[in-house]
Amino acid sequence: MNFEIVLIVLFSAAGTYFARVIPFFISFLERLPLFFRRFLRVMPVAALGALLFPGLLIDFSHAPAAGLIGTAAAAVTALFSKNLLLPVAVSVAAAYFMI
């Protein structure tokens, strides 16, 4: 295997690891005003939605209703369930049956 590829993988893993671990060690987040704490808590969800929604419309171009129904099913399931796997399973099943 090429040494450059190994270095790329190692640095990518280290960057991802530190980006996920650093918030646990930062204590200033507890001293932020309530508005900023709420903003920072909701920001990952908003970023994920911004990344996923265009793909939803593009990947299901032949059947856009399947993507929208799958997303709606996942949202409703996530609203009433604390389980992380259940909304994914319901979304996949709903999109599968719509196609």
C-alpha positions in Angstrom: 0.0 0.0 0.0 1.2 3.5 -0.8 2.6 5.4 2.2 0.8 8.6 1.2 -2.5 6.8 1.4 -1.7 5.5 4.9 -0.8 9.0 6.0 -4.1 10.4 4.5 -6.1 7.8 6.3 -4.3 8.4 9.6 -4.6 12.2 9.5 -8.3 12.0 8.4 -9.0 9.6 11.4 -7.1 11.9 13.8 -9.0 15.0 12.5 -12.3 13.3 12.9 -11.4 11.9 16.3 -10.3 15.3 17.7 -13.4 17.1 16.2 -15.6 14.7 18.1 -13.6 14.6 21.4 -12.7 18.2 21.9 -16.3 19.3 22.9 -16.2 16.9 25.8 -13.1 18.8 27.2 -14.3 22.3 26.6 -16.0 23.7 29.7 -16.8 27.2 28.4 -19.9 25.8 26.7 -21.6 25.6 30.0 -21.1 29.3 30.7 -22.6 30.4 27.4 -26.0 32.1 27.4 -29.0 29.8 26.9 -29.6 31.0 23.3 -26.2 30.0 22.2 -26.3 26.6 23.9 -29.6 25.9 22.2 -28.1 27.0 18.9 -25.1 24.8 19.3 -27.3 21.8 20.3 -29.5 22.2 17.2 -26.8 23.1 14.7 -25.7 19.5 13.9 -29.3 18.5 13.0 -29.6 21.6 10.7 -26.3 20.8 9.0 -27.3 17.2 8.5 -30.6 18.3 7.0 -28.9 20.7 4.6 -26.6 18.0 3.5 -29.3 15.3 3.1 -32.2 17.2 1.5 -30.6 17.9 -1.9 -29.5 14.3 -2.2 -33.1 13.3 -1.3 -34.4 15.2 -4.3 -31.7 14.1 -6.7 -31.4 10.4 -5.8 -35.2 9.9 -6.1 -35.6 11.9 -9.3 -37.6 9.0 -10.9 -39.9 8.8 -7.9 -39.6 12.0 -5.8 -42.7 11.0 -3.7 -40.7 8.0 -2.4 -38.0 10.2 -1.0 -40.5 12.6 0.6 -42.6 9.8 2.1 -39.5 8.1 3.5 -38.3 11.4 5.0 -41.8 12.1 6.5 -42.0 8.6 7.9 -38.6 8.9 9.5 -39.5 12.3 11.0 -42.7 11.1 12.5 -41.1 7.9 13.8 -38.2 9.9 15.3 -40.7 12.3 16.9 -42.5 9.5 18.9 -39.5 7.2 19.4 -36.3 7.5 21.3 -34.8 4.7 19.3 -32.2 5.7 16.6 -32.5 2.6 14.4 -36.3 2.6 14.2 -36.7 5.8 12.1 -34.1 4.6 9.7 -35.8 1.2 9.2 -39.2 2.8 8.8 -37.8 5.3 6.3 -36.2 2.6 4.2 -39.4 0.5 4.3 -41.6 3.4 3.3 -39.3 4.5 0.4 -39.0 0.8 -0.7 -42.8 0.3 -0.8 -43.3 3.6 -2.7 -40.8 2.6 -5.4 
